[in-house]
Every structure is written in C-alpha cells, then in structure tokens.
Amino acid sequence: MKRLFKVADRYAKESSWQDYALLKICLFSAGIMAGAALPARCKKPVVYSAMGAFVATYVPLMLKFLPYLEEGRKDA
C-alpha cells in the first residue's frame, strides 16, 4: 500500500490542472451512477450519460497513470 501511495504522490506532482479536471469529472460521474435516485423512466438516460462521461475520463487517466505503475513495479 505504501508503494501505491508513493506512486500516486509522484503522479499527482507531475499532473496538470487538466488531469485534475478529468479526475473530478470522472469521480462526479461515478457518484451520479452510484446515487441516481430517479424515477425509472428517467434513470436510463442519466445513468448512460454518466457512464459515458466516466469512461471518457477514466480511460485517459488510467492510460497516463499506468506507466507510473510499471515504473513502480520495476523499482520494487
């Protein structure tokens, strides 16, 4: 767990404000998906929109973060 925090700290130091904006949108979308308490007739469009925003932000974030994990694995 300490290694993961160390890698995450290094990633955070080298991230830009755009990365943090993507992260916020990603987490916001995950929250909408988890807490969508809407009538059944309105739920599907909201959940699908949130899933789309989540995937659209999660994939670029993870693609940028994975090399840091690989470096951490080599350092261990």
Backbone as CSV, one residue per row, in Angstrom:
resi,resn,N_x,N_y,N_z,CA_x,CA_y,CA_z,C_x,C_y,C_z
1,MET,0.822,-1.186,0.000,0.000,0.000,0.000,0.871,1.257,0.000
2,LYS,1.982,1.195,0.736,2.880,2.347,0.764,3.422,2.654,-0.624
3,ARG,3.728,1.604,-1.397,4.244,1.797,-2.751,3.204,2.479,-3.635
4,LEU,1.937,2.073,-3.481,0.868,2.683,-4.259,0.735,4.168,-3.920
5,PHE,0.817,4.521,-2.637,0.746,5.925,-2.241,1.938,6.710,-2.773
6,LYS,3.104,6.092,-2.771,4.306,6.752,-3.284,4.161,7.033,-4.781
7,VAL,3.686,6.052,-5.519,3.470,6.213,-6.957,2.393,7.265,-7.212
8,ALA,1.321,7.233,-6.443,0.238,8.206,-6.608,0.716,9.621,-6.304
9,ASP,1.556,9.780,-5.295,2.106,11.104,-4.976,2.949,11.636,-6.128
10,ARG,3.774,10.780,-6.693,4.612,11.203,-7.817,3.744,11.559,-9.029
11,TYR,2.729,10.758,-9.271,1.807,11.047,-10.369,1.112,12.391,-10.151
12,ALA,0.677,12.646,-8.923,-0.022,13.894,-8.612,0.893,15.101,-8.805
13,LYS,2.148,14.969,-8.419,3.090,16.080,-8.578,3.323,16.425,-10.041
14,GLU,3.271,15.429,-10.904,3.550,15.643,-12.316,2.288,15.867,-13.145
15,SER,1.128,15.914,-12.501,-0.131,16.105,-13.217,-0.418,17.586,-13.410
16,SER,-1.194,17.868,-14.439,-1.591,19.246,-14.718,-3.015,19.482,-14.211
17,TRP,-3.447,20.714,-14.329,-4.809,21.026,-13.905,-5.823,20.298,-14.774
18,GLN,-5.483,20.021,-16.044,-6.403,19.291,-16.906,-6.618,17.872,-16.394
19,ASP,-5.554,17.270,-15.872,-5.687,15.932,-15.306,-6.619,15.946,-14.094
20,TYR,-6.486,16.965,-13.267,-7.364,17.070,-12.098,-8.805,17.349,-12.508
21,ALA,-8.993,18.123,-13.571,-10.347,18.367,-14.067,-10.972,17.063,-14.551
22,LEU,-10.199,16.256,-15.298,-10.704,14.958,-15.737,-11.039,14.063,-14.553
23,LEU,-10.176,14.089,-13.547,-10.414,13.278,-12.360,-11.710,13.688,-11.660
24,LYS,-11.951,14.982,-11.562,-13.182,15.459,-10.922,-14.415,15.038,-11.711
25,ILE,-14.349,15.163,-13.025,-15.482,14.742,-13.852,-15.702,13.241,-13.710
26,CYS,-14.605,12.494,-13.686,-14.681,11.040,-13.539,-15.361,10.670,-12.215
27,LEU,-14.915,11.261,-11.127,-15.490,10.946,-9.819,-16.933,11.431,-9.699
28,PHE,-17.214,12.579,-10.265,-18.583,13.090,-10.259,-19.510,12.132,-10.995
29,SER,-19.058,11.650,-12.139,-19.864,10.715,-12.921,-20.075,9.405,-12.170
30,ALA,-19.027,8.933,-11.493,-19.169,7.713,-10.694,-20.186,7.930,-9.574
31,GLY,-20.188,9.101,-8.986,-21.156,9.426,-7.939,-22.579,9.462,-8.458
32,ILE,-22.745,10.014,-9.627,-24.087,10.035,-10.230,-24.573,8.615,-10.477
33,MET,-23.686,7.770,-11.010,-24.082,6.382,-11.271,-24.458,5.673,-9.976
34,ALA,-23.703,5.912,-8.910,-23.958,5.227,-7.642,-25.208,5.750,-6.950
35,GLY,-25.498,7.018,-7.122,-26.590,7.593,-6.348,-27.770,8.087,-7.147
36,ALA,-27.928,7.608,-8.341,-29.044,8.076,-9.168,-30.358,7.544,-8.602
37,ALA,-31.026,8.384,-7.862,-32.314,8.002,-7.267,-33.424,8.725,-8.025
38,LEU,-33.606,8.327,-9.261,-34.598,8.950,-10.127,-35.700,7.954,-10.447
39,PRO,-36.855,8.460,-10.884,-37.897,7.541,-11.335,-37.366,6.662,-12.466
40,ALA,-37.895,5.482,-12.583,-37.414,4.504,-13.559,-37.415,5.058,-14.977
41,ARG,-38.389,5.865,-15.337,-38.465,6.377,-16.710,-37.350,7.370,-17.022
42,CYS,-36.755,7.997,-16.007,-35.689,8.984,-16.216,-34.298,8.431,-15.917
43,LYS,-34.239,7.277,-15.302,-32.961,6.763,-14.809,-32.000,6.371,-15.927
44,LYS,-32.491,5.693,-16.955,-31.588,5.185,-18.001,-30.784,6.283,-18.694
45,PRO,-31.395,7.370,-19.162,-30.594,8.397,-19.844,-29.530,9.026,-18.931
46,VAL,-29.867,9.222,-17.667,-28.916,9.811,-16.731,-27.753,8.858,-16.472
47,VAL,-28.059,7.605,-16.248,-27.016,6.614,-15.972,-26.130,6.414,-17.200
48,TYR,-26.708,6.339,-18.389,-25.901,6.158,-19.595,-25.013,7.375,-19.848
49,SER,-25.531,8.565,-19.604,-24.709,9.770,-19.751,-23.555,9.771,-18.764
50,ALA,-23.851,9.393,-17.527,-22.803,9.338,-16.506,-21.768,8.268,-16.846
51,MET,-22.222,7.124,-17.339,-21.278,6.069,-17.725,-20.389,6.536,-18.871
52,GLY,-20.966,7.244,-19.813,-20.174,7.765,-20.932,-19.118,8.749,-20.457
53,ALA,-19.510,9.664,-19.567,-18.546,10.632,-19.028,-17.485,9.928,-18.190
54,PHE,-17.884,8.923,-17.433,-16.935,8.173,-16.609,-15.893,7.479,-17.481
55,VAL,-16.350,6.768,-18.497,-15.421,6.048,-19.372,-14.533,7.030,-20.134
56,ALA,-15.128,8.133,-20.601,-14.364,9.115,-21.370,-13.281,9.791,-20.534
57,THR,-13.434,9.824,-19.225,-12.412,10.422,-18.366,-11.519,9.369,-17.729
58,TYR,-12.068,8.212,-17.418,-11.294,7.160,-16.740,-10.204,6.590,-17.643
59,VAL,-10.543,6.345,-18.900,-9.578,5.744,-19.815,-8.339,6.629,-19.995
60,PRO,-8.483,7.936,-20.305,-7.275,8.760,-20.431,-6.477,8.864,-19.132
61,LEU,-7.182,8.931,-18.012,-6.475,8.994,-16.728,-5.660,7.734,-16.481
62,MET,-6.243,6.587,-16.719,-5.530,5.333,-16.483,-4.403,5.128,-17.491
63,LEU,-4.608,5.538,-18.736,-3.540,5.415,-19.723,-2.332,6.255,-19.327
64,LYS,-2.585,7.390,-18.712,-1.472,8.234,-18.258,-0.854,7.683,-16.971
65,PHE,-1.649,7.046,-16.124,-1.180,6.571,-14.826,-0.464,5.220,-14.917
66,LEU,-0.837,4.365,-15.840,-0.259,3.013,-15.927,1.261,2.991,-16.071
67,PRO,1.870,3.882,-16.848,3.337,3.870,-16.892,3.982,4.119,-15.526
68,TYR,3.341,4.907,-14.684,3.860,5.134,-13.338,3.821,3.841,-12.524
69,LEU,2.769,3.065,-12.705,2.685,1.788,-12.004,3.761,0.827,-12.495
70,GLU,3.999,0.819,-13.797,5.035,-0.050,-14.351,6.410,0.334,-13.814
71,GLU,6.690,1.639,-13.736,7.962,2.098,-13.171,8.079,1.677,-11.720
72,GLY,6.979,1.783,-10.978,6.969,1.382,-9.574,7.229,-0.096,-9.404
73,ARG,6.741,-0.891,-10.328,6.949,-2.338,-10.287,8.432,-2.666,-10.524
74,LYS,9.056,-1.924,-11.432,10.476,-2.143,-11.712,11.354,-1.713,-10.548
75,ASP,10.919,-0.656,-9.815,11.692,-0.138,-8.688,11.618,-1.053,-7.480
76,ALA,10.561,-1.857,-7.384,10.334,-2.687,-6.181,11.257,-3.851,-6.086
